[in-house]
Amino acid sequence: MSTVMPDSVPADRFATPARPALAKPSGRRRWVIIALLFAACTINYIDRQMIGVLKPTLTKELGWSERDYGDIVFYFQLAYAVAYLAFGKVVDALGARVGYAIAVVIWTVGHMAHGFASTVVQFSLARAGLGIGEAGNFPGGIKAVTEWFPQRERSFATGLFNAGANLGAILTPLLLFLIIDTLGFSWRSAFLMTGVFGIVWVIAWWMIYRRPAEAEHLTPEERAWIEQDGEVPTAKVPLRTLLGRRETWAYALAKFCIDPIWWFFLFWLPGYLHDRYNLDLKSFALPVAAIYLISDAGSIGGGWLSSRLIAAGRSVNFARKATMLLCALCILPIWFAQDVSTVWGAVLLIGVATAGHQAFSANLYTLPSDIFPSSAVGTVIGFGGTVGAIGGMAMAKFTGYLLDVTHSYAPLFAIAASAYVVALAIIHLLSPKLARVQIS
Protein backbone atom coordinates (compact mmCIF):
# COMPACT_ATOMS: atom_id res chain seq x y z
CA MET A 1 0.00 0.00 0.00
CA SER A 2 1.34 3.43 -1.01
CA THR A 3 0.71 6.71 0.69
CA VAL A 4 2.03 10.21 0.32
CA MET A 5 3.42 12.11 3.26
CA PRO A 6 0.67 13.51 5.46
CA ASP A 7 -0.59 17.04 5.00
CA SER A 8 0.97 18.05 8.29
CA VAL A 9 4.30 18.29 6.44
CA PRO A 10 4.14 21.46 4.32
CA ALA A 11 4.61 20.34 0.73
CA ASP A 12 6.37 23.51 -0.32
CA ARG A 13 8.97 22.96 2.37
CA PHE A 14 9.41 19.23 1.83
CA ALA A 15 12.99 18.03 1.56
CA THR A 16 14.57 21.27 2.70
CA PRO A 17 17.84 20.04 4.27
CA ALA A 18 17.02 18.54 7.64
CA ARG A 19 20.31 19.60 9.21
CA PRO A 20 21.31 22.94 7.72
CA ALA A 21 23.90 23.53 10.45
CA LEU A 22 25.91 20.40 9.56
CA ALA A 23 29.33 21.52 8.31
CA LYS A 24 30.71 20.11 5.07
CA PRO A 25 33.23 17.39 5.90
CA SER A 26 36.95 17.39 5.24
CA GLY A 27 36.72 13.99 3.50
CA ARG A 28 36.41 13.90 -0.30
CA ARG A 29 35.85 10.20 -0.95
CA ARG A 30 32.45 10.82 -2.53
CA TRP A 31 34.08 12.99 -5.21
CA VAL A 32 36.37 10.09 -6.14
CA ILE A 33 33.18 8.17 -6.88
CA ILE A 34 31.95 11.04 -9.07
CA ALA A 35 35.25 10.98 -10.96
CA LEU A 36 34.70 7.29 -11.74
CA LEU A 37 31.11 7.93 -12.84
CA PHE A 38 32.27 10.86 -14.99
CA ALA A 39 34.85 8.62 -16.68
CA ALA A 40 32.25 5.92 -17.34
CA CYS A 41 29.84 8.42 -18.83
CA THR A 42 32.61 9.78 -21.05
CA ILE A 43 33.46 6.29 -22.34
CA ASN A 44 29.77 5.54 -22.76
CA TYR A 45 29.29 8.47 -25.10
CA ILE A 46 32.49 7.86 -27.06
CA ASP A 47 31.23 4.35 -27.79
CA ARG A 48 27.70 5.56 -28.45
CA GLN A 49 28.51 8.47 -30.74
CA MET A 50 31.20 6.94 -32.93
CA ILE A 51 28.69 5.68 -35.45
CA GLY A 52 27.13 9.15 -35.70
CA VAL A 53 30.50 10.80 -36.37
CA LEU A 54 31.38 8.07 -38.87
CA LYS A 55 27.96 8.26 -40.58
CA PRO A 56 29.15 10.17 -43.69
CA THR A 57 32.09 7.77 -44.10
CA LEU A 58 30.05 4.61 -43.55
CA THR A 59 27.18 5.84 -45.73
CA LYS A 60 29.58 6.41 -48.60
CA GLU A 61 31.58 3.20 -48.13
CA LEU A 62 28.70 0.85 -47.36
CA GLY A 63 25.94 2.51 -49.40
CA TRP A 64 23.49 3.23 -46.58
CA SER A 65 20.32 5.25 -47.06
CA GLU A 66 18.90 7.48 -44.30
CA ARG A 67 16.41 4.71 -43.55
CA ASP A 68 19.20 2.13 -43.25
CA TYR A 69 20.96 4.35 -40.75
CA GLY A 70 17.66 5.00 -38.96
CA ASP A 71 17.11 1.23 -38.68
CA ILE A 72 20.56 0.72 -37.13
CA VAL A 73 19.80 3.44 -34.57
CA PHE A 74 16.36 1.91 -34.01
CA TYR A 75 17.78 -1.49 -33.03
CA PHE A 76 20.23 0.13 -30.64
CA GLN A 77 17.32 1.86 -28.95
CA LEU A 78 15.13 -1.24 -28.97
CA ALA A 79 17.82 -3.17 -27.09
CA TYR A 80 18.41 -0.14 -24.87
CA ALA A 81 14.70 0.11 -24.05
CA VAL A 82 14.38 -3.53 -23.01
CA ALA A 83 17.66 -3.65 -21.11
CA TYR A 84 17.19 -0.32 -19.32
CA LEU A 85 14.27 -1.70 -17.34
CA ALA A 86 16.17 -4.90 -16.61
CA PHE A 87 19.26 -3.02 -15.45
CA GLY A 88 17.20 -0.86 -13.13
CA LYS A 89 16.15 -4.01 -11.31
CA VAL A 90 19.64 -5.54 -11.53
CA VAL A 91 21.22 -2.47 -9.95
CA ASP A 92 18.63 -2.41 -7.16
CA ALA A 93 19.17 -6.14 -6.55
CA LEU A 94 22.97 -6.41 -6.89
CA GLY A 95 24.03 -2.87 -6.06
CA ALA A 96 25.91 -0.31 -8.11
CA ARG A 97 29.30 -2.02 -7.89
CA VAL A 98 28.29 -5.32 -9.52
CA GLY A 99 25.49 -3.98 -11.72
CA TYR A 100 27.58 -1.20 -13.25
CA ALA A 101 30.54 -3.50 -13.90
CA ILE A 102 28.31 -5.97 -15.76
CA ALA A 103 26.91 -3.13 -17.88
CA VAL A 104 30.32 -1.82 -18.95
CA VAL A 105 31.61 -5.28 -19.84
CA ILE A 106 28.59 -5.90 -22.10
CA TRP A 107 28.70 -2.54 -23.84
CA THR A 108 32.45 -2.78 -24.42
CA VAL A 109 32.04 -6.13 -26.17
CA GLY A 110 29.19 -4.70 -28.27
CA HIS A 111 31.23 -1.62 -29.14
CA MET A 112 34.25 -3.60 -30.30
CA ALA A 113 32.01 -5.86 -32.39
CA HIS A 114 31.35 -2.88 -34.71
CA GLY A 115 34.88 -3.32 -36.00
CA PHE A 116 33.90 -6.65 -37.55
CA ALA A 117 30.55 -5.57 -39.06
CA SER A 118 29.89 -4.94 -42.76
CA THR A 119 26.14 -5.20 -43.42
CA VAL A 120 23.20 -3.29 -41.99
CA VAL A 121 22.13 -6.44 -40.12
CA GLN A 122 25.59 -6.92 -38.60
CA PHE A 123 25.77 -3.29 -37.52
CA SER A 124 22.27 -3.58 -36.05
CA LEU A 125 23.34 -6.61 -34.00
CA ALA A 126 26.48 -4.84 -32.77
CA ARG A 127 24.43 -1.76 -31.87
CA ALA A 128 21.95 -3.97 -30.01
CA GLY A 129 24.80 -5.39 -27.91
CA LEU A 130 26.02 -1.87 -27.22
CA GLY A 131 22.50 -0.79 -26.29
CA ILE A 132 22.05 -3.65 -23.82
CA GLY A 133 25.18 -2.69 -21.91
CA GLU A 134 24.80 1.07 -22.12
CA ALA A 135 21.34 0.75 -20.61
CA GLY A 136 23.07 0.16 -17.28
CA ASN A 137 24.97 3.44 -17.30
CA PHE A 138 22.44 5.78 -15.72
CA PRO A 139 20.69 3.27 -13.41
CA GLY A 140 24.14 2.40 -12.04
CA GLY A 141 25.30 6.00 -11.88
CA ILE A 142 22.18 7.36 -10.18
CA LYS A 143 22.20 4.46 -7.73
CA ALA A 144 25.82 5.28 -6.81
CA VAL A 145 24.95 8.98 -6.37
CA THR A 146 21.99 8.03 -4.15
CA GLU A 147 24.29 5.87 -2.00
CA TRP A 148 27.10 8.44 -1.73
CA PHE A 149 25.41 11.86 -1.61
CA PRO A 150 22.81 13.59 0.56
CA GLN A 151 19.79 15.03 -1.20
CA ARG A 152 21.13 18.58 -1.15
CA GLU A 153 24.12 17.55 -3.32
CA ARG A 154 22.56 14.98 -5.63
CA SER A 155 21.55 17.15 -8.56
CA PHE A 156 25.00 18.79 -8.58
CA ALA A 157 26.70 15.40 -8.37
CA THR A 158 24.46 14.08 -11.15
CA GLY A 159 25.21 17.12 -13.27
CA LEU A 160 28.93 16.56 -12.79
CA PHE A 161 28.99 12.93 -13.85
CA ASN A 162 26.44 13.54 -16.60
CA ALA A 163 28.88 16.13 -17.99
CA GLY A 164 30.99 13.17 -19.02
CA ALA A 165 28.48 12.61 -21.82
CA ASN A 166 29.47 15.93 -23.31
CA LEU A 167 33.18 15.27 -22.91
CA GLY A 168 32.65 11.95 -24.69
CA ALA A 169 30.86 13.74 -27.51
CA ILE A 170 33.70 16.27 -27.70
CA LEU A 171 36.42 13.62 -27.73
CA THR A 172 34.79 11.33 -30.29
CA PRO A 173 35.48 13.35 -33.47
CA LEU A 174 38.91 14.32 -32.16
CA LEU A 175 39.82 10.69 -31.42
CA LEU A 176 38.57 9.53 -34.79
CA PHE A 177 40.51 12.27 -36.57
CA LEU A 178 43.63 11.21 -34.66
CA ILE A 179 43.15 7.47 -35.25
CA ILE A 180 41.97 7.59 -38.87
CA ASP A 181 43.29 10.77 -40.47
CA THR A 182 46.51 11.29 -38.49
CA LEU A 183 47.67 7.76 -37.62
CA GLY A 184 46.16 6.12 -40.69
CA PHE A 185 44.19 3.34 -39.02
CA SER A 186 40.86 2.17 -40.45
CA TRP A 187 37.48 2.90 -38.91
CA ARG A 188 37.36 -0.78 -37.96
CA SER A 189 40.54 -0.42 -35.92
CA ALA A 190 39.07 2.68 -34.26
CA PHE A 191 36.27 0.61 -32.70
CA LEU A 192 38.78 -1.92 -31.33
CA MET A 193 41.23 0.67 -30.03
CA THR A 194 38.62 2.74 -28.17
CA GLY A 195 37.21 -0.45 -26.62
CA VAL A 196 40.29 -0.55 -24.39
CA PHE A 197 38.90 2.41 -22.41
CA GLY A 198 36.01 0.30 -21.09
CA ILE A 199 38.31 -2.55 -20.05
CA VAL A 200 40.55 -0.21 -18.04
CA TRP A 201 37.53 1.44 -16.39
CA VAL A 202 36.01 -1.86 -15.20
CA ILE A 203 39.26 -2.78 -13.48
CA ALA A 204 39.43 0.60 -11.73
CA TRP A 205 35.76 0.49 -10.70
CA TRP A 206 36.03 -2.99 -9.23
CA MET A 207 39.10 -2.04 -7.21
CA ILE A 208 37.75 1.28 -5.85
CA TYR A 209 33.96 1.28 -5.52
CA ARG A 210 32.26 0.21 -2.30
CA ARG A 211 29.10 1.42 -0.59
CA PRO A 212 29.79 3.99 2.13
CA ALA A 213 29.09 1.41 4.86
CA GLU A 214 31.87 -0.79 3.44
CA ALA A 215 34.30 1.90 2.29
CA GLU A 216 37.73 2.37 3.77
CA HIS A 217 39.31 5.83 3.95
CA LEU A 218 35.91 7.41 4.70
CA THR A 219 36.08 9.88 7.57
CA PRO A 220 33.36 9.86 10.24
CA GLU A 221 32.49 13.44 9.27
CA GLU A 222 31.97 12.54 5.63
CA ARG A 223 29.92 9.49 6.58
CA ALA A 224 27.66 11.70 8.71
CA TRP A 225 27.33 14.15 5.81
CA ILE A 226 26.32 11.37 3.42
CA GLU A 227 23.78 9.96 5.89
CA GLN A 228 22.31 13.31 6.99
CA ASP A 229 18.88 12.69 5.41
CA GLY A 230 18.39 9.73 7.72
CA GLU A 231 16.55 7.56 5.21
CA VAL A 232 15.55 4.20 6.66
CA PRO A 233 16.39 1.25 4.35
CA THR A 234 13.27 -0.42 2.94
CA ALA A 235 12.53 -3.69 1.21
CA LYS A 236 12.79 -3.97 -2.57
CA VAL A 237 9.77 -2.48 -4.30
CA PRO A 238 8.22 -4.43 -7.21
CA LEU A 239 7.67 -2.61 -10.48
CA ARG A 240 3.93 -3.30 -10.44
CA THR A 241 3.67 -1.26 -7.23
CA LEU A 242 5.61 1.62 -8.74
CA LEU A 243 3.49 1.60 -11.90
CA GLY A 244 0.51 2.52 -9.74
CA ARG A 245 2.16 5.77 -8.71
CA ARG A 246 1.60 8.97 -10.70
CA GLU A 247 5.11 10.05 -9.75
CA THR A 248 6.58 7.09 -11.66
CA TRP A 249 4.73 8.19 -14.79
CA ALA A 250 5.74 11.83 -14.28
CA TYR A 251 9.36 10.77 -14.59
CA ALA A 252 8.80 8.22 -17.37
CA LEU A 253 6.67 10.42 -19.63
CA ALA A 254 9.10 13.31 -19.24
CA LYS A 255 11.84 10.94 -20.40
CA PHE A 256 9.64 9.95 -23.35
CA CYS A 257 9.53 13.62 -24.37
CA ILE A 258 13.19 14.61 -24.00
CA ASP A 259 15.27 11.49 -24.62
CA PRO A 260 14.45 11.30 -28.36
CA ILE A 261 15.73 14.86 -28.74
CA TRP A 262 19.08 14.00 -27.24
CA TRP A 263 19.29 10.90 -29.48
CA PHE A 264 18.54 13.12 -32.45
CA PHE A 265 21.37 15.51 -31.55
CA LEU A 266 23.76 12.67 -30.85
CA PHE A 267 23.17 10.53 -33.92
CA TRP A 268 22.17 13.07 -36.57
CA LEU A 269 24.07 16.24 -35.67
CA PRO A 270 27.31 15.27 -37.50
CA GLY A 271 25.24 14.34 -40.56
CA TYR A 272 23.36 17.64 -40.34
CA LEU A 273 26.59 19.63 -40.25
CA HIS A 274 27.83 17.60 -43.23
CA ASP A 275 24.62 18.14 -45.24
CA ARG A 276 23.94 21.76 -44.30
CA TYR A 277 27.47 23.19 -44.20
CA ASN A 278 29.49 20.63 -46.20
CA LEU A 279 31.66 19.65 -43.22
CA ASP A 280 33.60 16.38 -43.10
CA LEU A 281 35.34 14.35 -40.38
CA LYS A 282 38.23 16.81 -40.25
CA SER A 283 36.25 20.05 -40.40
CA PHE A 284 33.29 19.28 -38.12
CA ALA A 285 35.43 18.09 -35.20
CA LEU A 286 35.82 21.63 -33.82
CA PRO A 287 32.15 22.69 -34.22
CA VAL A 288 30.94 19.45 -32.61
CA ALA A 289 33.44 19.88 -29.78
CA ALA A 290 32.25 23.47 -29.24
CA ILE A 291 28.60 22.38 -29.08
CA TYR A 292 29.26 19.78 -26.41
CA LEU A 293 31.60 22.04 -24.48
CA ILE A 294 28.68 24.44 -24.14
CA SER A 295 26.58 21.42 -23.11
CA ASP A 296 29.02 20.68 -20.29
CA ALA A 297 28.38 24.12 -18.84
CA GLY A 298 24.65 23.37 -18.92
CA SER A 299 24.98 19.99 -17.25
CA ILE A 300 27.09 21.30 -14.38
CA GLY A 301 25.25 24.62 -14.11
CA GLY A 302 21.79 23.05 -14.07
CA GLY A 303 22.76 20.65 -11.32
CA TRP A 304 24.47 23.42 -9.36
CA LEU A 305 21.53 25.81 -9.62
CA SER A 306 18.89 23.56 -8.10
CA SER A 307 21.31 22.34 -5.42
CA ARG A 308 22.13 25.97 -4.61
CA LEU A 309 18.44 26.84 -4.32
CA ILE A 310 17.88 23.93 -1.93
CA ALA A 311 20.91 24.95 0.16
CA ALA A 312 19.43 28.45 0.31
CA GLY A 313 16.26 27.06 1.86
CA ARG A 314 13.97 26.69 -1.16
CA SER A 315 11.92 23.54 -1.48
CA VAL A 316 12.93 20.69 -3.76
CA ASN A 317 9.71 21.28 -5.68
CA PHE A 318 10.61 24.89 -6.41
CA ALA A 319 14.33 24.26 -7.03
CA ARG A 320 13.89 21.44 -9.52
CA LYS A 321 10.97 22.91 -11.45
CA ALA A 322 12.28 26.48 -11.61
CA THR A 323 15.58 25.20 -12.97
CA MET A 324 13.86 22.96 -15.53
CA LEU A 325 11.64 25.84 -16.67
CA LEU A 326 14.69 28.01 -17.29
CA CYS A 327 16.24 25.15 -19.27
CA ALA A 328 13.11 24.65 -21.37
CA LEU A 329 13.08 28.34 -22.30
CA CYS A 330 16.73 28.18 -23.37
CA ILE A 331 15.88 25.38 -25.81
CA LEU A 332 13.01 27.14 -27.60
CA PRO A 333 15.22 29.06 -30.11
CA ILE A 334 16.42 25.75 -31.64
CA TRP A 335 13.19 25.97 -33.68
CA PHE A 336 15.02 28.34 -36.06
CA ALA A 337 18.30 26.40 -36.41
CA GLN A 338 17.55 25.40 -40.00
CA ASP A 339 17.50 29.09 -40.99
CA VAL A 340 20.98 29.92 -39.62
CA SER A 341 23.34 30.46 -42.54
CA THR A 342 26.70 30.24 -40.77
CA VAL A 343 28.29 27.25 -39.09
CA TRP A 344 29.20 29.11 -35.91
CA GLY A 345 25.76 30.68 -35.64
CA ALA A 346 24.33 27.16 -35.74
CA VAL A 347 26.92 26.00 -33.20
CA LEU A 348 25.81 28.68 -30.74
CA LEU A 349 22.09 27.97 -31.18
CA ILE A 350 22.45 24.19 -31.01
CA GLY A 351 24.98 24.44 -28.17
CA VAL A 352 22.58 26.45 -26.01
CA ALA A 353 19.86 23.89 -26.73
CA THR A 354 22.04 20.91 -25.84
CA ALA A 355 23.18 22.73 -22.69
CA GLY A 356 19.52 23.25 -21.80
CA HIS A 357 18.87 19.56 -22.36
CA GLN A 358 21.73 18.49 -20.12
CA ALA A 359 20.70 20.87 -17.34
CA PHE A 360 17.09 19.70 -17.62
CA SER A 361 18.21 16.07 -17.66
CA ALA A 362 20.46 16.45 -14.59
CA ASN A 363 17.43 17.62 -12.59
CA LEU A 364 15.08 15.06 -14.09
CA TYR A 365 17.45 12.22 -13.18
CA THR A 366 17.42 13.45 -9.58
CA LEU A 367 13.64 13.30 -9.20
CA PRO A 368 13.36 9.56 -8.43
CA SER A 369 15.78 9.91 -5.50
CA ASP A 370 13.84 13.00 -4.35
CA ILE A 371 10.52 11.16 -4.39
CA PHE A 372 11.10 7.43 -3.89
CA PRO A 373 12.95 5.35 -1.26
CA SER A 374 16.47 4.34 -2.31
CA SER A 375 15.43 0.71 -2.80
CA ALA A 376 13.15 1.80 -5.65
CA VAL A 377 15.37 4.39 -7.35
CA GLY A 378 17.08 2.03 -9.80
CA THR A 379 13.78 0.47 -10.87
CA VAL A 380 12.13 3.86 -11.49
CA ILE A 381 15.20 5.07 -13.39
CA GLY A 382 15.14 1.86 -15.42
CA PHE A 383 11.46 2.11 -16.28
CA GLY A 384 11.79 5.76 -17.24
CA GLY A 385 14.79 4.95 -19.43
CA THR A 386 12.80 2.25 -21.19
CA VAL A 387 9.94 4.64 -21.91
CA GLY A 388 12.44 7.26 -23.09
CA ALA A 389 14.11 4.75 -25.40
CA ILE A 390 10.73 3.82 -26.89
CA GLY A 391 10.33 7.48 -27.77
CA GLY A 392 13.83 7.38 -29.24
CA MET A 393 12.91 4.38 -31.40
CA ALA A 394 9.97 6.26 -32.84
CA MET A 395 12.17 9.32 -33.40
CA ALA A 396 14.79 7.25 -35.24
CA LYS A 397 12.24 5.79 -37.65
CA PHE A 398 10.55 9.15 -38.17
CA THR A 399 13.85 10.99 -38.72
CA GLY A 400 15.11 8.46 -41.28
CA TYR A 401 11.82 8.57 -43.18
CA LEU A 402 11.50 12.37 -43.06
CA LEU A 403 15.04 13.04 -44.26
CA ASP A 404 14.75 10.54 -47.11
CA VAL A 405 11.49 12.13 -48.27
CA THR A 406 11.93 15.86 -47.54
CA HIS A 407 15.68 16.34 -46.86
CA SER A 408 14.63 18.97 -44.31
CA TYR A 409 15.58 19.16 -40.63
CA ALA A 410 13.12 21.99 -39.88
CA PRO A 411 10.28 19.78 -38.49
CA LEU A 412 12.80 17.96 -36.29
CA PHE A 413 14.08 21.19 -34.77
CA ALA A 414 10.48 22.28 -34.14
CA ILE A 415 9.83 19.07 -32.20
CA ALA A 416 13.05 19.58 -30.24
CA ALA A 417 12.06 23.13 -29.29
CA SER A 418 8.72 22.17 -27.78
CA ALA A 419 9.52 18.85 -26.10
CA TYR A 420 10.88 20.27 -22.83
CA VAL A 421 7.95 22.56 -22.14
CA VAL A 422 5.66 19.56 -22.61
CA ALA A 423 7.83 17.42 -20.33
CA LEU A 424 7.77 19.97 -17.52
CA ALA A 425 4.01 20.37 -17.86
CA ILE A 426 3.61 16.58 -17.46
CA ILE A 427 5.81 16.54 -14.36
CA HIS A 428 3.85 19.34 -12.75
CA LEU A 429 0.46 17.83 -13.58
CA LEU A 430 1.33 14.39 -12.26
CA SER A 431 3.46 15.49 -9.29
CA PRO A 432 2.53 19.10 -8.45
CA LYS A 433 4.37 19.09 -5.10
CA LEU A 434 7.09 16.46 -5.66
CA ALA A 435 5.88 14.99 -2.40
CA ARG A 436 7.83 12.05 -0.99
CA VAL A 437 6.17 8.69 -1.58
CA GLN A 438 5.89 6.33 1.37
CA ILE A 439 5.67 2.70 0.23
CA SER A 440 4.84 -0.01 2.71
N, C-alpha and C positions, 0 to 999 in steps of 0.2 A: 504494500500500500504506500502511495506517494503523497506527501503533503508539502505545501510551501510553508516557509517560516510564518509564524503567527503575526497578526497585525500589530501586536504590541511592539514589534521591532520596526522602527520607521524605515520604509523601503528606500527612501531617498538617502538614508544614511547607512544602508547596509554595506558591509564590507569595508567601511572606513577602518584603517589600521587599528587593531585592538590595543596595541601598546605603542602609542606614538612616542613615548619617552625612551624606548629602547634604543641604545646607541648602536650605530653600525659597527660590526666586529672588525678586529684586526685581521682575522683569517680571510684568505682569498681562494679557498679550495673550490668554491662554487663557480668561480670564473674560469678555473681550469676546465671544468665540465663544459662551460659555454664555448671555450676554445675548441674542444673536441667536436661539439655539435656544429659549430661554425665550419670546421674543416669537412665534416661529413656532408653538410649542405652544399659546400663548394664543389666537392667531388660529384655529388648527386647531379648538380646542374651542368657540370662539364660533360658527364656521361649522357645526360638527357638532351642537351642542346647540340651535340656534335652533328646529328643528322640534319638539324635545321641549318647550321652553318654550311654544311656540305651539300645542301639541297641543289644549288645550281650545278655543282660538279657532278653529282650523282644523276641528276635529271638528264644532263647532256650525255654522260657516259653510258647510262643504263636505259635511256629512252623512256623515263617516267612521264606520265601526264600529271596534271594537278590532282586528278582523282586517284591515281595510283599512290601519290604521296599522301593524300588524305586518308586512304585506306591503311597505309602503314602507321600513320599517327592514330587512326581509329583503333587498331588492334593493340597498340601500346596502352591506350586509355581504357579499353575493355579489360585487359589484364589488370591494370592499375585499379579499376573500379572494384573488381571482384576481390583482389588481394588487399586493398585498403581496409575493407571491413574485417577481413580475416586477421590482418596484422594488428588492428586495434584490440581485438580479443587476445591475440598472442602476447602483445606487450603487457596487457593487464594481467594475464595469467603468469607469464614467465619473468616479467620485469623488463626494464629498459636495457639492462646489460646484455641479456641473452637475446631478447627480441630484436634489438637494433643490430647486433652482430650477424644474426641470421639474415636480416634484410640486406645488409651490405654485401655479404658473400653472394647472395642470389643475384643482386643487380650487377655486381662486377662480372660474374660469369656471363650474364645476358649481354652486357656491354661489349665484352671482348668477342662474343660470338658474331657481332656485326662485321668483324674483319674477315669472316669466312663466307659471308652472304653475297649472293649475286642476283637473285630473282626477287620480285616483290613478295612472294610467299616466304622466302627465306628471311628477308628483312623483317617481315611482319612477325615471324616466330622469334627472331632475336629481340625485337622491340617488346614483344609480349613478356619474354623473360626479364628484360630490363624493367618493365612496368610492374611485374610481380614483386621484385625486390625493392624498387624505389617507393612502393606503396608503404613500406615500413619506416620511411624517413621521418615524416612528421608525427605519426603516432609515437614513435620511439623518442623523438626530440622533445615533444610536449610532455610526455611522461617524465622524462629526465628533469625538465624544468620544474614540473609540479613537485617532484621529489626534493629538489635542491634549492628552491627559491620560495620565499614567502609571497603572498598575494601582491603586496605592494611593489615587488620587483619583477613579477612574471612577464608583463607585457614588454618591459624593457629588455629582459633576458631573451624573450622570444624574438623581439626585433633584432637583437644582436646576432643570434644564430641564423635567423632567416636572411640576414644580410649576406650570408654565404652564398645564397642563390644568385645574387647579383654579381658577386665576385666570380662565381663559376661562369656566368654568362659573359663576363668581361674577359676572362682568361681563355675561353673556348676558341674564339677566332684567332687570338694571339698565339695560342699553342699550336693550332692547326697551320697557321702561317709559318711558324718556326719548324714544325715537323715536316710539312709537305713542301713549302716553297723554299725555305732556307736550307734544311738538311737533306731534302730530296727523297724522303720516304714516301710511300704510297699512303692513300687514305686508309687502306686496310691495316697497314702497320700502325697508323695513328690510333685506331681503336685498341690494338693490343698494348701499345706503349702507355696510353693513359689508364688502362686497366690496372696498372701497378699501383696507382694512387689508392684504390680501394683496398688492395691487399695490405698495404702498409698501415692504413687507418684501422682496419680490423684488429691488427696486432696491438696497436697502441690503445685502442678502446678496451680490449680485453684485459690488458695489463693495468689500466688506470681506473676504470669506472667501477664504483661501488655505490650502493645507497648510503645516505648519510649515516645511518645507524651502524653500517659496517665499515665505514671509511676510516682509514688511518690519516694522521696529519690534519685532523679537523679539530680546531680549537673549541673549547666549551662555549666561548662567546659566539662563534659562528654557528654552532649547532643550535644555540638558543635563538639566534636570529632566523635561522631556517624554519624552526618549529614554532615561531611566534604566533601563528594563527590558531594553533591548538586543535587542529582537526583530528577527530577521533577516527582511527581506521575502521572501515566497514567491510562487510562481506562483498564478494563480487556481485555485480548487478547484471542480470541477463538483459540482452538486447530488447526482448519483447517488453520488458518493463520500461525501458528508456523510450521505446517507440510510442508509448502512451503519453509522453510528456511533450507539451507544446515547445518547451525550451530546446529539446532535441531537434525538432523540426525548424526552429528559428535558426539554429546553427547550420543545419544541413541544407535548407533552401537558400540561405545566403551563399553557401559554398557553390550551389548549383548555378547561381547568378554570376559569381565573379571568377571561379576557376577557369571556365572556358575562355575568358578574356586573357588571362595569363598564358594559357596554352597557345592562344592565337599569337600573342606577342612572341612567345618563345620559339614556336615552330615556323611561323610565317614572316617574322620581321626581316631576317636576312634576305628571303626571297623578295619581299616588298622593296627593300632598298636596291636590290639587283634590278627589279623590273622598273621601278619608278625613276631611279637615279643612275642606272647603268653601273652599279658598283659590283666588284668581284671580291673574291676571298681576300685579296691584298688590300683593296681600298675600303671595304666596309668594316674592317677590324676596328679602326679608330672610332667611327660613328657608333657602332654597336657597344664598344667599351664605354663611350661617353654616356649613352642611354642608361646602361646598367650601373654606372658610377652614380648618376643622379638617383637611380632607384635605391642604391645603398643608403643615401641620405634619408630617403623616405622611410625605409624599413627601420632604421635606428631612431629617426626623429619621431615617427608615429608611436613606437613603443615607449620612447622617453616621455612624450607629451602626456599620455594617459597615466603613466606611472607618476609623473610629476604632479598631476592634478589630484591623484589619490593621496600622495604624500602631503599635499597642501590642505587636505581635509575634505575634498569633494568626494561624492559617492562614486562607486564603481559604475553605476548606471550612467551618471553624467559624464564621467571621464571617458569611458569607452565610446559612448554614442556621440559625444561632441567631437572627439577625435575622428571618428569614422565619417561624420558629416563633413568635416573640413576636407578629408581625403576625397570623398565623393565629388565635392565641388571642384577640386583640383583636376579631376579626370574629365570633366565635361568638355573642355576645349578640344579633346582628341577627335571630336565629331568632325572637325575641319582639317584634319591631317592630310587628307587627300589633295586639298587645295594649296598646300604649301609648296612653293616652287623650288626652294633651296634645300640641300641636304641638311645643313645645320639648323635651319628653321624647323625642319621635321624632327631632328634630333632633340631639340629643346621641347617641342610639344609632346612627343612620344615619351621623352624622359620624365617629364612632369607627371604624365599619366601613369607610367610604370612605378614611379615613386609613390604616387597616390595609392596604387594597388598594394604595394608592399606595406605601406603604413596601415592601410585598411586591414590587410591580411594579418599583420602582427597582432592587431587588437581582436580580430575575429577568432584567431587561434587561441586566444587567452580566455574566451568566454566559457568554454566547457569547464575549465578549472575554477572560474569564478562562480559557476552555478552548481556544478555537480560534485559529489564526493570523489576523492582521488581514485577510488577503485573503479569508477565509471568513466574517467576521463579518456582513457585510451579507446574504449568502445565508442564513445560519442564522436571522438575525433575520426575514428575509422569509418563510422557510418556516414559522417558528413563528407569525408573524402570520397567515399563511394558515390554519393549523390553528386558531388562536384565533378567527378570523372565521367559520370553519365552525361552531364551537361557538356563536358569536353568532347565526348564521343559525337554528340549531335553537332557540335560546332565544327569538328573536323570534317564530317561528311558535308555539312552545309558550305563550309569554306571552299573545299575542293570543287564542289559542284558550281558554286557561284563564280569562282575565278575562271573555271573552264568555259562558262557560258558568257559571262559579262566582262571579264578581265578588269573588274573594278573593285577596289577595296573600300569604297565609300560606305556601302551598307554595313560593312563589318566594323568600321570605326564608329558608326552611329550606334550600333549595339553596344560597343565597348563604353561609349560615353554614358549611356543610361543605366547600365547594369548595376552600378554601385548605389545609386539612389534607390533603385528597386530593392536591393539587398538590405539596405538599412531600414527601409520601410517595413520589410518582412520581419526583421529582428524586433523592431519596436512594437509591431502589432501582436506578435506571438509572445514576446517577453518584455512588456512595457516597463518593468521595474528591475529586470535582471535579478529577481529574488532568488535566493539560495533554495535549492530543492532538497528536501529531506526525504530519503528513501529508506523504508524499513520493511 
